[in-house]
Amino acid sequence: MPETFEVDRVDRIADILFGVATAKGLIGYGPLAKRVATRADFLSQPLDKVSRRAFDKGEPLWSALVVSRRTDRPKLRFYGLARTIRPEYAALGDEELWAQERDRCYKAAS
């Protein structure tokens, strides 16, 4: 049963992030966590799954749209994952990487 719940949560997060991309927006970890009935500090694994699944389907890394309230940027784990999944990001700074992936999200949702 926990596996099913986790898959449902991952699907729900992906749907929410597609909606955020459609509005060309961003969402905080806290508000996203509330929408999927969990805590913000429990989102790293589901966001990782959302991004890996999206990449496997040729989609952008939707987790680029989830930002910290303190920094208005994704957490460090996002940048590491993006550089692992997309080798072309290896030489980019965090700002450029984030801008490119955000733009991918917005274009895919429009």
Secondary structure, DSSP 8 states (H G I E B T S, - for coil): -HHHHHHHHHHHHHHHHHHHHHTT--EEHHHHHHHTTS-GGG-HHHHHHHHHHHHHTT---GGGGEE-TTTSS--HHHHHHHHHH-GGGTTS-HHHHHHHHHHHHHHHH-
